[in-house]
Amino acid sequence: MRTSLKQGGPPKKAAERIVSLRKLLYFVNSLSMDEKKWLSEAVEDPDTLFTRERIPLLDKLVERNLVVDDIPPRSPDLWIDTPPPEKDTELGIGKHVAWKTLLHRKAVKLALKAST
């Protein structure tokens, strides 16, 4: 019998492993209340990190290899086919910042939930 994603199947286990390997509970607990709020907002829209006061948090996430902040331009002349959308918050992709994978985003969500 298959386990659905909502019941905590393999993707949840993989995200829990990322929490453990990247020491995300320790990381989240080391953040200020403002940084936790910003991180929570970034889970929904990673571009919220692309502001002057949030750049230090963005740098910490890049250091931990959780997000990327060097997204190439998406102009039509650079693509053979249709260029990807400029932003897709469902996939955790912003114009300037994107989650490394959906599992990384889920791992941060889990760590935020566990720290409250």
C-alpha positions as CSV (number, residue, x, y, z in Angstrom):
1,M,0.0,0.0,0.0
2,R,1.3,3.4,-0.9
3,T,1.7,6.2,1.6
4,S,0.4,9.6,0.4
5,L,2.6,12.7,0.6
6,K,0.2,14.2,3.1
7,Q,0.5,11.2,5.4
8,G,4.3,11.6,5.6
9,G,5.6,9.4,2.8
10,P,9.1,9.4,1.4
11,P,9.3,13.2,0.7
12,K,8.6,14.0,4.3
13,K,11.2,11.5,5.4
14,A,13.7,13.1,3.0
15,A,12.9,16.5,4.3
16,E,13.3,15.3,7.9
17,R,16.7,14.0,6.9
18,I,17.7,17.4,5.5
19,V,16.6,19.0,8.8
20,S,18.9,16.6,10.6
21,L,21.9,16.8,8.2
22,R,21.8,20.5,7.9
23,K,21.1,21.1,11.6
24,L,18.1,23.2,10.7
25,L,16.5,23.1,14.2
26,Y,19.7,24.6,15.6
27,F,19.8,27.1,12.8
28,V,16.2,28.2,13.2
29,N,16.5,28.4,17.0
30,S,19.6,30.7,16.5
31,L,17.5,33.2,14.6
32,S,15.9,36.3,16.0
33,M,12.1,36.6,16.1
34,D,12.3,38.9,13.0
35,E,14.5,36.5,11.1
36,K,12.1,33.6,11.9
37,K,9.2,35.7,10.6
38,W,11.2,36.5,7.4
39,L,12.1,32.9,7.0
40,S,8.5,31.9,7.3
41,E,7.5,34.5,4.7
42,A,10.3,33.2,2.4
43,V,8.9,29.7,2.5
44,E,5.9,31.1,0.6
45,D,7.8,33.6,-1.5
46,P,11.6,33.4,-1.6
47,D,11.9,36.9,-3.1
48,T,10.9,38.4,0.2
49,L,14.5,37.8,1.2
50,F,15.8,40.1,-1.5
51,T,15.6,43.3,0.6
52,R,18.4,45.2,2.3
53,E,17.6,44.2,5.9
54,R,17.0,40.5,4.9
55,I,20.2,40.0,2.9
56,P,22.1,38.6,5.9
57,L,19.5,35.9,6.3
58,L,19.6,35.2,2.6
59,D,23.4,34.8,2.9
60,K,22.9,32.3,5.7
61,L,20.5,30.2,3.6
62,V,22.9,30.3,0.6
63,E,25.7,29.2,2.9
64,R,23.6,26.3,4.1
65,N,22.9,25.4,0.4
66,L,19.1,25.8,0.9
67,V,18.5,28.6,-1.6
68,V,20.1,30.0,-4.7
69,D,20.4,33.7,-5.3
70,D,22.0,33.8,-8.8
71,I,19.1,33.0,-11.0
72,P,19.9,33.6,-14.7
73,P,17.7,36.0,-16.8
74,R,14.7,34.4,-18.4
75,S,14.5,36.5,-21.6
76,P,13.0,34.7,-24.5
77,D,16.1,35.1,-26.8
78,L,18.1,33.0,-24.3
79,W,15.8,29.9,-24.6
80,I,15.3,27.4,-27.4
81,D,11.7,26.8,-26.3
82,T,9.3,28.8,-24.1
83,P,11.3,30.4,-21.3
84,P,10.3,29.5,-17.7
85,P,8.0,31.8,-15.9
86,E,9.7,34.7,-14.1
87,K,8.2,33.5,-10.8
88,D,6.5,30.4,-9.6
89,T,5.9,30.5,-5.8
90,E,4.2,27.1,-5.9
91,L,7.6,25.6,-6.8
92,G,9.5,28.0,-4.5
93,I,11.0,30.0,-7.4
94,G,11.2,33.8,-7.3
95,K,12.6,36.3,-9.7
96,H,15.8,36.7,-7.7
97,V,15.8,33.8,-5.2
98,A,14.7,30.2,-5.3
99,W,14.7,27.2,-2.9
100,K,17.3,24.6,-3.9
101,T,14.5,22.0,-4.2
102,L,11.0,21.6,-2.8
103,L,12.5,19.3,-0.2
104,H,14.7,22.0,1.1
105,R,11.7,24.3,1.4
106,K,9.8,21.6,3.2
107,A,12.7,20.9,5.5
108,V,12.8,24.6,6.5
109,K,9.0,24.5,7.1
110,L,9.4,21.5,9.4
111,A,12.2,23.2,11.3
112,L,10.1,26.3,11.7
113,K,7.2,24.3,12.9
114,A,9.3,22.3,15.4
115,S,10.9,25.5,16.8
116,T,7.7,27.2,17.8
